[in-house]
């Protein structure tokens, strides 16, 4: 399964949003990858270093790839993290 999502938090996938993203990814059993939607490079969604190393900024689109039994739920949860402004709902 794949999904493209626009990153909302002002910090992009750095600092707190990246930590929350990785924490959420680690709640699921499926294989999870993340990368810029317009690039070929992907990273393990369970690794803070790998996720922050992508350099994803606010407003950029990322491609989430999930494979496994709970893939749909994982994509839903990760999309929620990426589309929620820092500090919660506005």
Protein Blocks (a to p, Z undefined) as FASTA:
>chain_A
ZZddddfblnlpghjlmmmmmmmmmmpmbdcddddfkbmbdcdfkbmklmmmnopaehia
cddddedjklmmmmmmmmmmmmpcehiaZZ
